[in-house]
């Protein structure tokens, strides 16, 4: 497997470091019910035993290894998938032999979702898969679906929401939908300021300036990070000027 495949996209790395908060001791992890578990490929049916044995994480680890092995295998071109290279006319180029994780990999999403079906709190696997889908394979819709699944069962895992915002920032065709997903999360007292700032940007990008202003005002009033506070105040001033324009 090429070394490049193990590097998370920049946004995923950003998300990785954004969620350093202490979860409440009273919080009990929530897992998908058996009805949510799908069989992506042969060999997954046995994972149902993990529910009875309490070994969800062990099976999730195994499937993450399988996912990386699958993603690390260079795809062979299928009939009709080659095209003429624009940089070198006359040469034939296959789009799915990229060294940075480009490709079709049709089973990637189902395999990645299966990992989170077994253990949605396995954040490193979720971020790796969603980052690869969004930034390497240009499949932001599937990345969002994977992250939304993780958020459904692990709502306190801020890294999912942060990466979801990053996907919306750079790739998503509907930033308003991403902003709506994040809005319930940013009201939590443990929400990191970085996530709030991304949510404000997404609302502004979607044209909801009032919602963006509310979030920026909250950052300016509650954050202890001077850089975020200064940026929030600048954004509020810009939004105020736009509101005063006839």
N, C-alpha and C positions, 0 to 999 in steps of 0.2 A: 504494500500500500504506500502510496506516495506520502511524503511527509506533509505536503500542503493540505491534505484532507483533514489532518488533525488540528489545524488552526481554526478556531472559531472566527466568524466574520467579526469585523470591528464592533458592530452594534451588539453582537452577542457578548463580546468581552466587556463592553460597557455595561450590559445588563448583569453580567456575572458579578461585578463589584458593587452594583447599586443596591443590593438587597440585604445589607448587613443589619438586620434588626433581630431583637430577642423575642421569640414567640412566647405567648402566654403558656404557663405550665398547665393550665386547665384545658388547653386546646387539645382535642383528640383528632388525629389524622382521619381524613375521610377518604374512603376508597370506592372506586366504581363497583357496582354490583355485578354479579356474574352475567346478567343480561347484557351488560355493556361490553363484555369481552368477545372480541371477534377473532377468527382464525385467519391470519394473513397468508400463511403458507403451510405446507405439510409440516407436521411436527409441533404445531402450536396447541393442538387439542390437549396434550398432556399438561399444559399450564393450569388447567382447571384444578389439578391436584394441589397446586400452590395455595389455593384459597382455603382448602381444608387443613393443610399442613402449616399455614402461617409463614410461608416462604416466598411471599410475593417479590420481595426485593432480590432474592437470589435468582429467581427466574427472570426478573427484569434485567439483572446484570448480564445473564447469559444472552438475552435477546439484544442487548446493546452491543455486545461483542459480535453477534451475528450481523447486526445492522452495519457495523463498521467494516466487517469483512465483505458484505454485499456491496457497500458503497466503495470499497477499495478495489473492487474488481473492474477493470476497464471493459466497457461495453463493446461488443462487436457490432459493426454497422449492419443494419438490415437493408434489404433490397429497397432502393429508392431513397435512402437516407443520406446519400452522399451528394455534395454539391460542388460547384466549381469555386475555388478559392479566389476571393476578390483581390487579395494582395499579389497572388501569383497565378494569373490567368493560364488555363490549360491544366492546372493541377486539380486533383479531386480532394476534397476535404470532408471529413466526417465530424459532425458537430459534437459527438458524444465521447470524444477521446481527450477532453481537456484535462490538464494536470491539476486544476484547482477545484475539482468536484463538479464540473459541468456534466450534463448527461440527462438521459431520460429516467433511468432507474424507476420503472413503473411500480415496483413494490415498496419503494422507500417510505411513502407516507403510511401505508398500512402497517408496515413493520414498526415504524416509529410510534404510531398510535398504540400499537399493542404493548409497547414498553410502558407507556403511561397508563394503559388500562390495568396493567399489573401493579404499577407503583407510580402514581401521578406526582409523588414527592421526589422522584428521581430527577431533580432539576437539571443536573449537568447533561443528562441524556436528552431531555426535552429541549434545552437550549442548543445543543449540538445539532439536533435534527431540524429544528425550526430555522436556525440560522443557515444551515445548508440548503434547505428548501427555498428560503427567501432570497438569499444572496448568491448562492452558487448555481442553483438550478432554475432560478427565475420563476418560482412557483409560490408567490406570496399568499395566495388564497389558501393553499394547503398549510403553509406555515401558520397563518392566522387560525385555521381550524384546529391545528394541533395545540397551539398555545391556549385557545379558548377552552379546549378540553381539559388541559392542565389546570387552568384557572377555576374551572367548574368544581374540581375535586380538591384543589390545593389553593384556595383563595388567598391564603397568607403568603404564598410564594411570590414575592414581589418581582423576582427575576423574570417570571413569565410575562407579567404585565409590562415590565419595562421593555422587554424585547418586542412585545406586541406593539408598543408605542413606536419603537424604532422601525419596525416593519412599516407601520403606517407613515412614519416620517419619510421614508425613502422609496417605498415600493407600492403600498396599497393604493388601489384605485378609489377607495371610499374612506377617506380619513375620518369622516363624520361617524361612521360605524365603529371604527376603532376607538374614537373618543368616547362614544357612548358606552363601550365596554369598560373603559378605564374609569369613567366618572364615579361609579359606586365605590371603587377602591381608594380613590384619592381622599375620601372623607375620613378614612381611618387615621387615628392619631399616629400610627407607626409608619405611615406612608412616607417613603423617601422623597426628598425635595426634587430629586432628578426626575422622578416619575411625574410629579406635579408639573414640572416645567414642560416635559414632553406632552402631557395632556393639554396644557395651555396652548402650545404651539399647534397641535392637531386641531383644536377648536378654532383657532385663528385661521388655519389653512382651510378649514371647512366653511369658513364664513360666519361662524358663531362668535362674534367679537365680545358679546356680553358674557358668555360663559368663560371665554379666555380671560377677560378682565377680572372676573371673580376669583379665578385660580391665581392669577398674578398678584392680586391684592392679598390673598391668603399667604402666598410665599413671602411677600414683603413684610407681612405682620408677624409671621411665626418662625421663619427660618433663621438659623444662627449662622448660616454661611453667607458671608458678605458678598461674594460673587453672585450668588443666586438672588440675593436681595437687591443688589444694584441692577441686575438685569431685569428683574421684575418691575422695578420702579421705572426703568427706561421704557419697557413695553407698555406699562400703564400710561405713561405720558404720550406715547405714540397713539395708543387707542383713544385717549382723550381728545387728541387733536383731530383724529378721524371723525369722532362723534360730533365735534363742533363745526365740521365743514358743512356748508349748506347743500 
